[in-house]
Amino acid sequence: MTLPPTGDIAIVVGGALAAGFVNGLTGTGYALVAMGFWLQAMLPVTAAPLVALCSVTGHLQALRRIWHGVRWPRLWPFLAAGVAGVPIGITLLQYIHVQPLKLGVGLLLILYSAWMAFVRHPPIVTGGGRLADGAIGLLGGVMGGMASLSGPAPIIWTQLRGWNRNEQRGVNQPFNMTILATALLAAAVAGLLDETFLLWALITVPTSFAGARLGLAVYGRVSDTGFRWLVLGFLGLSGVVLVVTSLG
């Protein structure tokens, strides 16, 4: 098994640390951070399942810390609909151009984060119940299948629900972990977990683990208000990244 060039390893390790930190701090966003680094050193066919593996590893590490925020009656509509949405998204991928999709989602994230940053009293959505929560889970699953964008929909929705930071992560973290684990299983069935993937996994999994631990340490020191601003800032930055990459 031949090691990659030292420069490529440095880029990938840097991406894993940064993505692990963001994932540990906010409970989402691993793919958006890591892909900016990793696609300079590896093919997308390797990077996509690698993101899923490292994200799931980070989520598993964080579950103990956010477990008290998990409410199964609240969570299961997101999970059930999200898993059902993944194959729908994969099927739709052959009919939809990913670049315009990324542009639209990016603009939506920028507008949403800017609006929520300036409104003094953010709206709270109380209606819809589990049916509305399931619809958001389905949307997240479909977006995950199409473009690895499972996170934005539930993140925005849990904020609009007015839940505190632990309640938000009690939905977002298990949801993203489940969707990404489903994507990783699909990659394994498709035969994409080859020797190159395994080599990079040996490098990125422990590095991501270290980054996630640091992010979790910072999360423990953040208030609900501080967490809200961190998430809004990350959503806005993610929107900018999506817009820029869609135009490239």
Residue pairs with C-beta under 8 A, 6 or more apart in sequence:
1 195
1 199
3 9
3 199
4 12
4 41
4 199
4 200
8 40
8 41
8 42
9 41
9 203
11 37
11 38
11 40
11 41
12 37
12 38
12 41
12 42
12 200
12 203
12 204
13 203
13 204
13 207
14 37
15 33
15 34
15 35
15 36
15 37
15 38
16 34
16 37
16 54
16 203
16 204
16 207
16 208
16 211
17 207
17 208
17 210
17 211
18 33
18 34
18 37
18 211
19 29
19 30
19 31
19 33
19 34
19 37
19 51
19 54
19 208
19 211
20 30
20 54
20 58
20 207
20 208
20 209
20 210
20 211
20 212
20 214
20 215
21 211
21 212
21 214
21 215
21 218
22 29
22 30
22 33
22 215
22 234
23 29
23 30
23 33
23 55
23 58
23 59
23 62
23 208
23 211
23 212
23 215
24 58
24 61
24 62
24 211
24 212
24 213
24 214
24 215
24 216
24 217
24 218
24 219
25 215
25 216
25 218
25 219
25 222
25 230
26 215
26 219
26 230
26 231
26 234
27 59
27 62
27 66
27 168
27 169
27 172
27 173
27 176
28 151
28 155
28 172
28 173
28 176
29 151
29 234
29 238
30 51
30 54
30 55
30 58
30 208
31 51
31 55
31 148
31 149
32 238
32 241
32 242
34 47
34 50
34 51
34 54
35 47
35 51
36 241
38 47
38 50
38 51
39 47
42 50
42 196
42 200
45 192
46 192
46 194
46 196
46 197
46 200
48 148
48 183
48 187
48 192
49 183
49 184
49 187
49 188
49 192
49 193
49 197
50 197
50 200
50 201
50 204
51 148
51 180
52 180
52 181
52 183
52 184
52 187
53 184
53 201
53 204
53 205
54 201
54 204
54 205
54 208
55 176
55 177
55 180
56 177
56 180
56 181
56 184
57 205
57 208
57 209
57 212
58 208
58 209
58 211
58 212
59 173
59 174
59 176
59 177
59 180
60 177
61 209
61 212
61 213
61 216
62 169
62 173
62 212
62 216
63 173
63 174
63 177
65 216
65 219
65 220
66 166
66 169
66 170
66 173
67 170
68 166
68 170
69 164
69 165
69 166
69 167
69 168
69 169
69 170
70 170
70 171
70 174
71 167
71 170
74 133
74 167
74 170
74 171
75 170
75 171
75 174
75 175
77 130
77 131
77 133
77 134
77 137
78 133
78 134
78 136
78 137
78 140
78 154
78 171
78 175
79 137
79 174
79 175
79 178
80 134
80 137
81 134
81 135
81 136
81 137
81 138
81 141
82 137
82 138
82 140
82 141
82 144
82 150
82 175
82 178
82 179
83 141
83 178
83 179
83 182
84 138
84 141
85 137
85 138
85 139
85 140
85 141
85 142
85 143
85 144
85 145
86 141
86 142
86 144
86 145
86 179
86 182
86 183
86 186
87 145
88 138
88 141
88 142
88 145
89 141
89 142
89 143
89 144
89 145
89 146
89 147
90 145
90 146
90 186
91 145
92 142
92 145
92 146
93 145
93 146
96 146
98 146
98 147
99 246
99 247
100 246
101 146
101 147
102 147
102 149
102 242
102 243
102 245
102 246
103 242
103 243
103 246
103 247
105 143
105 147
105 149
105 152
105 239
105 242
106 238
106 239
106 240
106 241
106 242
106 243
106 246
107 239
107 243
108 152
108 239
109 152
109 235
109 236
109 238
109 239
109 242
110 236
110 239
110 240
110 243
112 156
112 235
113 232
113 233
113 235
113 236
113 239
114 236
116 122
116 159
116 232
117 229
117 232
117 236
122 159
122 160
122 162
123 160
124 160
124 161
124 162
125 132
125 157
125 160
125 161
125 162
126 161
126 162
128 135
133 157
136 153
136 154
136 157
137 154
137 175
139 153
140 150
140 151
140 152
140 153
140 154
140 175
140 179
141 150
141 179
143 149
143 150
143 152
143 153
144 150
144 179
144 180
144 183
145 183
148 183
150 175
150 176
150 179
150 180
151 172
151 176
152 235
152 238
154 171
154 172
154 175
154 176
155 168
155 172
155 231
155 235
156 235
158 167
158 168
158 171
158 172
159 168
159 228
159 231
163 171
164 224
165 222
165 224
165 227
165 228
168 227
168 231
187 193
219 227
222 230
